[in-house]
Amino acid sequence: MPALNRLPTHRLVLLGAIACLSLGAIAAIATDQLTGTMHLPSAILSLRTPQVTATQIQQGELGELVIFIDVRSPEEYAEDHITDSILIPITDIEASFGLKQIGELANANPNATLVIYCQTGPRSFRAYHALQQAGLATGQDYRVLKGGIRAWRQQVPLPTAVLMGF
């Protein structure tokens, strides 16, 4: 403690603020860990990933041509997906042949914004960073849908007939 007594008060306040913010970030990540919403590597990836909200898309902030890429499993896609989205599962992307599909899609639509989504975000972050590592996320506008299809459904609910199984 004697060393702390020699520090000017403003530095002590700054150190305290840094410690509180660090503990807050760790607590948020730990909470995500416990609730199963996002694991630590995905949380770190999310900090370096360009994201877009469902509201921004609905308001046309991405321009006229938006292509949705669903990186969930075929089973999840069959249960619900964004209209006209293209299924390219994260397993295919991580096995690299999904990267080829996305590259071809991007080349065929150079003015499009490609929005990657999954259920809540973690697989989308992994997909984006796989694209980045393969050099595909540089010349094209790629974004991750913040909150995944779960957030999308809060903005764009399924039609009642679909919910009732018709």
FENHURA-V996553 format. One line per field, one symbol per residue. ss: DSSP state (2 for helix, 1 for strand, 0 for the rest). psi: psi as a letter, one per 40 degrees, with the letter a starting at -180 (. if undefined). burial: # if it has 16 or more other C-alpha atoms within 10 Angstrom, else .. A space follows every 50 residues. Layout:
BEGIN
ss = ???
psi = ???
burial = ???
END
This chain:
BEGIN
ss = 02222000222222222222222222222222222000022222220000 11022222000000011111000222222000000110022222002222 22222222000011111000022222222222200000001111100222 2222200002222000
psi = dddddeiiddddddddddddddddddddddddddeedhiddddddddfhh iiidddddefeeadhhhhhheaiddddddiihheihhgidddddeddddd dddddddegdeihhhhiadedddddddddddddeeeedeihhihhheadd dddddgiiiddddee.
burial = ............................#.......###..##..#..#. ####..#....#...#######....#...##..######.##....##. .##.##.....####################....##..########### ##..............
END
